[in-house]
Amino acid sequence: MEPISSDNKITGSHRSKIGAIQTPSAETLAYAQTQNLHTLGPGPVAEAEWAEAGLPQPDLPAIRRYRIERIREQLRKYDYAGIVLYDPLNIRYATDSTNMQLWITHNASRYCFVAADGPCVLWDYHNCEFLSDHTEVVDEIRTATSWFYFGAGDRVPEMVEKWADEIVDLVTKHGAGNKRIAFDRCNPEGLDAMRARGCEVYNGEEVMEIARLVKSDDEIKAMRRAVHACEKSMDVMRAAMKPGMMEQDLWGYLHHANITRGGEWIETRLMASGPRCNPWFQECSSRIIENGDLVAFDTDLIGAYGICVDISRTWHCGDVAPTQAQKEIYTMAYEQIMRNTEWLKPGLTYRELSLNSPVVYDPKKYRHYSCLYHGVGLCDESPCIYLPHVWDAYGYDGVLEPGHVICVESYVGSIAGGPGVKLEDQVLITEDGYELLSPYRYEKELIL
């Protein structure tokens, strides 16, 4: 173990702040470093499939440098001295480092500070300093001060003061007098403590959404791999589908295959069969899939490299012929997604996408999805392009740029009842048009 300096930080490559908690031995740290999931990569199943598909490996250090500079560009634009991040997806974007991602979403034991002109400091759950040894963009790692009730109980006020002192110390050292600080999320006690120390606090959600909007070439390489792994996982699910199985059993095949290929989790359970497909947004259940049912799903998964893959398909299960009603609904949903994709190009405004996208069905007779398009990266991201009839109530404008990745959405189900169909593709905006990133096949037998 390297010597601990007088300010209780480990010097040298570990970049850790130990605090009062027991520190793992040097041997434990050395072993853990060799086992870091980010160092080991997605694994042989995915790598073999990517090699067969000719998908090149992304330059992960280049992705890290690109992302943290994107954040700093926005901080300088807004004249913020820095940003404090609690959302685990924003921390992943800033550091390419993870730790118990879902648990951390509701237990605030991990956060980081990115200075506009200065270091990136990560506070991690105790004894987890070694989890970020693979990423060169993190300059220092400390033990988090947890001040949510589960972690601190009636000592929350005390812990907040300790937490705020650390943050303000960094702002003072690296802010050149600027005390304007952004937060992506923070409880009121924390914001009050920052204000009491002379800081101005701002909502950092916009900073991160805009930073994440334009993907680098290497991010797109990672996304192509993630999409390919997702489609292979969909193949596994499709091969397992048969009448007589529960929706939940079928959905489990996607989870297993995603994790086998280096994926991380699935954000929803959006899969339904038969009459449960209409209306949409029913999550998978114990319903038994019947012969002749439509089975609709939305992957919503966080896959390889932490990339979100958001693809929807609707399949016909069993050996009976599809009905005319199933074909009519599927054809409308299919035509909707094809038409809403084929005109995509840089320079289109969000307003144009909302108001001018073709609609192939009567919205007074058919249910539709909640949006026409949305951004995607490490999760569903900005923008959200609403349907034209709600633009005035919810819409916000912007412009498509090369490097944006958006999902094209389509759902159709008769208000009177009957089958429902959900379809969705992931699309890259290029210099002169678009590239379909999710070429997974559609159901020819369901298209009129």
C-alpha positions in Angstrom: 0.0 0.0 0.0 1.3 3.4 -0.8 1.9 5.9 2.0 -1.0 8.0 3.3 -0.3 11.7 3.1 -1.1 14.2 5.9 -4.5 15.1 4.3 -5.5 11.4 4.4 -5.3 10.8 0.7 -3.3 8.0 -0.9 -0.6 9.4 -3.2 0.2 7.9 -6.5 -1.8 5.8 -8.9 -4.7 4.7 -6.6 -6.0 8.3 -6.3 -8.0 7.3 -3.3 -9.2 9.0 -0.1 -9.5 6.4 2.6 -11.2 8.1 5.5 -11.9 6.1 8.7 -13.1 3.0 7.0 -11.0 -0.2 6.8 -9.0 -0.2 3.6 -8.5 -3.4 1.5 -5.0 -4.8 1.6 -2.6 -4.2 -1.3 -3.0 -7.8 -2.4 -6.8 -7.5 -2.4 -6.6 -4.3 -4.4 -4.1 -5.9 -6.9 -6.4 -8.9 -7.4 -9.5 -6.7 -7.7 -7.9 -4.6 -10.4 -7.3 -7.6 -12.6 -11.0 -8.5 -12.2 -12.5 -5.1 -13.0 -15.5 -5.8 -15.3 -14.6 -2.8 -17.5 -11.1 -4.2 -17.9 -12.3 -7.7 -18.7 -14.8 -6.3 -21.3 -18.1 -7.8 -22.5 -16.7 -11.3 -22.8 -16.1 -14.1 -25.4 -19.7 -14.6 -26.6 -20.1 -11.0 -27.7 -16.6 -10.6 -28.9 -16.9 -13.6 -31.2 -20.2 -12.4 -32.6 -18.8 -8.9 -33.2 -15.7 -10.3 -34.9 -18.0 -12.4 -37.2 -20.0 -9.3 -38.0 -16.9 -7.2 -38.7 -17.7 -4.7 -36.0 -14.5 -2.8 -34.9 -13.6 -2.2 -31.3 -14.2 1.3 -30.0 -11.4 3.3 -28.4 -12.7 3.5 -24.9 -10.1 6.0 -23.6 -11.0 8.2 -26.5 -14.7 8.0 -25.5 -13.8 9.0 -22.0 -11.8 12.0 -23.1 -14.5 13.1 -25.5 -17.3 12.8 -22.9 -15.6 14.7 -20.1 -14.7 17.5 -22.5 -18.3 17.7 -23.7 -19.3 18.2 -20.1 -16.7 20.9 -19.6 -17.7 22.7 -22.8 -21.2 23.0 -21.4 -19.9 24.2 -18.0 -18.0 26.9 -19.6 -20.9 27.9 -21.8 -23.1 28.3 -18.7 -20.3 29.9 -16.7 -20.4 27.2 -14.0 -17.4 26.4 -11.9 -18.3 22.7 -12.0 -21.1 20.2 -11.7 -21.9 17.6 -9.0 -23.4 14.4 -10.4 -25.5 11.8 -8.6 -27.4 10.2 -11.4 -25.4 6.9 -12.0 -25.8 7.3 -15.8 -24.3 10.8 -15.7 -21.5 9.5 -13.5 -21.0 6.7 -16.1 -20.9 9.4 -18.8 -18.3 11.5 -16.9 -16.1 8.7 -15.7 -16.9 5.4 -17.5 -17.1 3.9 -14.0 -19.9 2.0 -12.4 -20.8 0.5 -9.1 -24.2 -1.2 -8.2 -26.0 1.1 -10.7 -29.6 0.4 -9.8 -28.9 0.4 -6.0 -27.1 3.7 -6.3 -30.2 5.2 -8.0 -32.0 5.2 -4.7 -29.1 5.2 -2.2 -27.1 8.3 -2.7 -23.7 6.8 -1.9 -21.8 7.7 -5.1 -21.3 11.1 -6.7 -18.7 13.0 -8.6 -17.5 16.6 -9.2 -16.3 17.7 -12.6 -14.6 21.1 -12.6 -14.9 23.3 -15.7 -11.2 23.9 -15.4 -9.8 21.4 -12.9 -10.1 17.8 -11.7 -12.8 15.1 -11.8 -13.2 13.8 -8.3 -15.3 10.7 -7.7 -16.7 9.8 -4.3 -17.5 6.1 -4.1 -19.1 3.7 -1.7 -16.7 2.6 1.0 -13.9 0.2 0.0 -14.8 0.6 -3.7 -11.9 2.8 -4.7 -10.3 0.1 -6.9 -13.4 -0.1 -9.2 -12.3 3.0 -11.1 -8.6 2.2 -11.6 -9.3 1.5 -15.3 -10.4 5.1 -16.1 -7.8 7.8 -16.6 -10.3 10.7 -16.6 -10.9 10.4 -12.8 -8.2 12.4 -11.0 -9.0 11.5 -7.4 -11.2 9.0 -5.6 -12.6 9.5 -2.2 -15.0 7.7 0.2 -18.5 9.1 -0.2 -20.3 11.0 2.6 -23.8 9.5 2.6 -26.5 11.8 4.0 -29.7 10.1 2.9 -31.8 8.9 5.8 -30.9 5.2 5.5 -27.2 6.0 5.7 -27.3 8.8 8.2 -30.6 8.7 10.2 -30.9 11.7 12.5 -27.3 12.6 11.7 -28.3 13.9 8.3 -27.6 17.6 9.2 -24.1 16.7 10.5 -23.3 14.6 7.3 -24.6 17.4 5.0 -22.2 19.9 6.6 -19.2 17.5 6.1 -20.3 16.8 2.5 -20.8 20.5 1.6 -17.4 21.4 3.1 -15.6 19.0 0.7 -17.5 20.2 -2.3 -16.9 23.9 -1.5 -13.2 23.2 -0.8 -12.9 22.0 -4.4 -14.8 24.9 -5.8 -12.6 27.3 -4.0 -9.4 25.7 -5.2 -10.4 25.3 -8.8 -13.2 27.8 -9.5 -11.0 30.9 -9.7 -13.6 32.8 -7.6 -16.6 31.4 -9.5 -19.1 29.8 -7.1 -21.8 28.9 -9.6 -22.4 25.2 -9.2 -24.7 22.8 -11.1 -26.3 19.7 -9.6 -28.1 17.0 -11.6 -30.0 16.0 -8.5 -29.7 16.9 -4.8 -32.0 17.0 -1.8 -32.9 20.4 -0.4 -30.6 20.2 2.6 -27.6 19.9 0.3 -28.6 22.9 -1.8 -29.2 25.0 1.4 -25.8 24.0 2.7 -24.1 25.1 -0.6 -26.0 28.4 -0.5 -25.0 29.0 3.1 -21.4 28.8 1.9 -21.8 31.4 -0.7 -22.5 29.2 -3.7 -25.1 29.8 -6.4 -26.7 26.5 -7.3 -28.3 25.6 -10.7 -30.0 22.6 -12.3 -27.4 20.6 -14.1 -29.8 18.3 -15.9 -29.7 20.5 -19.0 -25.9 20.5 -18.9 -25.8 16.8 -19.1 -28.5 16.2 -21.6 -26.9 18.6 -24.0 -23.4 17.2 -23.4 -24.7 13.7 -24.1 -26.6 14.7 -27.3 -23.9 14.4 -29.9 -22.0 11.1 -30.0 -18.4 10.6 -31.1 -17.3 8.2 -33.8 -16.1 5.8 -31.1 -19.4 6.0 -29.2 -21.2 5.0 -32.4 -18.8 2.0 -32.8 -19.7 1.0 -29.2 -23.4 1.5 -30.0 -23.3 -0.6 -33.1 -21.8 -3.4 -31.0 -24.4 -3.0 -28.3 -27.2 -3.0 -30.9 -25.8 -6.2 -32.5 -25.6 -7.9 -29.1 -29.2 -6.9 -28.4 -30.4 -8.3 -31.7 -28.6 -11.6 -31.0 -30.3 -11.6 -27.6 -33.6 -11.0 -29.3 -32.9 -14.1 -31.5 -32.5 -16.1 -28.3 -35.8 -14.9 -27.1 -37.5 -15.6 -30.4 -36.2 -19.1 -30.6 -37.6 -19.8 -27.1 -41.0 -18.4 -27.9 -43.8 -20.9 -28.0 -47.5 -21.2 -27.1 -48.1 -22.3 -23.5 -45.2 -20.3 -21.8 -45.6 -17.4 -19.5 -44.8 -13.9 -20.7 -42.3 -13.7 -17.8 -40.6 -16.8 -18.9 -40.1 -15.5 -22.3 -38.8 -12.1 -21.1 -36.2 -13.9 -18.9 -34.5 -15.1 -22.1 -33.8 -11.5 -23.1 -32.3 -10.7 -19.7 -30.1 -13.7 -19.7 -28.8 -13.2 -23.2 -28.2 -9.5 -22.6 -26.1 -10.2 -19.5 -24.2 -13.0 -21.3 -23.1 -10.4 -23.9 -21.9 -7.9 -21.4 -25.2 -6.0 -20.9 -26.1 -4.6 -17.6 -29.8 -4.3 -16.9 -33.2 -3.8 -18.5 -35.1 -0.6 -17.6 -38.7 -1.8 -18.0 -40.6 -5.1 -18.4 -42.6 -3.9 -21.5 -43.7 -7.1 -23.1 -47.3 -8.2 -23.6 -49.2 -10.8 -25.5 -52.6 -11.2 -27.1 -55.3 -8.9 -25.7 -52.7 -7.3 -23.3 -51.0 -5.6 -26.2 -53.9 -3.1 -26.5 -53.6 -0.6 -24.8 -49.8 -0.4 -24.6 -47.6 0.0 -21.5 -48.5 -3.2 -19.8 -45.4 -4.9 -18.4 -44.9 -8.7 -18.8 -47.0 -10.9 -16.5 -47.9 -14.5 -15.7 -50.3 -14.7 -18.6 -49.9 -17.8 -20.8 -49.1 -17.0 -24.4 -51.6 -18.6 -26.7 -51.3 -20.1 -30.2 -51.8 -17.2 -32.7 -51.1 -14.4 -30.2 -49.2 -11.3 -31.1 -46.3 -10.8 -28.7 -45.0 -7.2 -28.5 -42.0 -5.9 -26.6 -39.7 -3.0 -26.1 -36.1 -4.0 -25.2 -35.3 -0.9 -23.1 -32.0 -2.5 -22.2 -28.7 -1.2 -21.0 -26.3 -3.3 -23.0 -22.6 -3.6 -23.7 -20.5 -0.6 -22.7 -23.5 0.8 -20.8 -25.2 1.7 -24.1 -29.0 1.8 -24.2 -30.5 -0.3 -27.0 -34.2 0.6 -27.5 -35.8 -1.6 -30.1 -39.4 -2.7 -30.3 -40.8 -5.6 -32.3 -44.1 -7.5 -32.5 -44.0 -11.2 -33.3 -46.7 -13.7 -34.2 -46.6 -16.8 -32.0 -47.6 -20.3 -33.0 -48.6 -22.2 -36.1 -52.0 -20.7 -36.9 -52.3 -18.1 -39.7 -52.4 -14.4 -38.6 -55.8 -12.8 -38.7 -56.8 -10.0 -41.0 -57.1 -7.7 -38.0 -53.6 -8.5 -36.9 -52.2 -7.8 -40.4 -54.1 -4.5 -40.7 -52.8 -3.2 -37.4 -49.2 -4.4 -38.0 -49.2 -2.8 -41.5 -50.3 0.6 -40.1 -47.6 0.5 -37.5 -45.0 -0.6 -40.0 -45.8 2.1 -42.5 -45.7 4.7 -39.7 -42.2 3.8 -38.7 -41.0 3.5 -42.3 -42.3 6.9 -43.3 -41.1 8.6 -40.1 -37.6 7.3 -40.7 -37.1 7.9 -44.4 -37.1 11.7 -44.3 -34.7 12.1 -41.4 -31.7 14.3 -42.0 -29.6 16.9 -40.1 -31.1 20.4 -40.0 -34.7 19.3 -39.3 -36.1 21.1 -36.2 -37.9 19.2 -33.4 -41.0 21.2 -34.3 -40.8 20.1 -37.9 -40.5 16.5 -36.8 -43.5 16.8 -34.6 -45.8 18.8 -37.0 -44.8 17.3 -40.3 -44.2 13.6 -39.7 -46.7 11.6 -41.7 -49.5 9.9 -39.7 -51.0 6.9 -41.5 -53.9 6.2 -39.2 -56.8 8.2 -37.7 -55.8 9.2 -34.2 -59.5 9.5 -33.3 -59.9 5.7 -33.9 -56.5 4.3 -33.0 -54.3 4.5 -29.9 -50.8 5.8 -30.5 -47.4 6.0 -28.6 -46.5 8.8 -26.3 -44.0 10.3 -28.7 -42.8 10.1 -32.3 -39.1 10.2 -31.6 -36.7 10.4 -28.7 -33.0 10.6 -28.2 -30.9 7.6 -26.9 -27.4 7.1 -25.6 -26.7 5.7 -22.1 -30.5 5.7 -21.7 -33.5 7.4 -23.2 -32.2 11.0 -23.7 -33.2 14.4 -25.0 -35.0 15.2 -27.3 -38.5 14.0 -26.8 -40.5 14.7 -30.0 -44.2 14.8 -29.2 -47.1 14.1 -31.5 -48.5 17.2 -33.2 -51.7 17.5 -31.2 -49.7 18.0 -28.0 -46.9 20.1 -29.4 -48.3 23.3 -28.0 -48.7 21.8 -24.5 -45.3 19.9 -24.2 -43.1 20.5 -27.2 -39.7 22.1 -27.1 -37.5 23.0 -30.1 -34.0 22.2 -31.3 -32.2 21.0 -34.4 -31.1 17.5 -35.5 -27.3 17.3 -35.9 -24.9 14.7 -37.2 -24.1 12.4 -34.3 -27.5 12.5 -32.8 -29.1 9.1 -32.2 -32.9 8.9 -32.1 -35.4 6.2 -31.7 -38.4 6.2 -34.2 -41.5 5.0 -32.3 -44.7 3.5 -33.6 -47.7 2.0 -31.8 -51.1 1.3 -33.2 -54.1 -0.3 -31.5 -57.8 0.3 -32.2 -59.6 2.2 -29.5 -62.4 -0.2 -30.0 -60.1 -3.1 -28.9 -58.4 -5.9 -30.7 -54.7 -6.4 -31.5 -52.0 -3.9 -30.8 -48.5 -3.5 -32.4 -45.4 -1.8 -31.0 -42.4 -1.1 -33.3 -39.3 1.0 -32.8 -35.9 1.5 -34.5 -32.6 3.2 -33.4 -31.3 5.7 -36.0 -28.1 7.7 -36.3 -28.3 11.1 -37.9 -25.4 11.4 -40.4 -23.9 14.3 -42.4 -26.3 13.8 -45.3 -29.2 11.7 -43.9 -29.4 8.8 -41.5 -28.1 5.3 -40.8 -30.4 2.6 -39.5 -28.6 1.1 -36.5 -31.2 -1.6 -35.7 -31.8 -3.6 -38.9 -33.6 -6.4 -37.1 -36.1 -8.0 -39.4 -39.9 -7.2 -39.5 -42.7 -9.8 -39.9 -43.4 -10.2 -43.6 -46.3 -12.5 -42.9 -48.0 -9.6 -41.0 -47.6 -7.0 -43.8 -50.4 -6.5 -46.2 
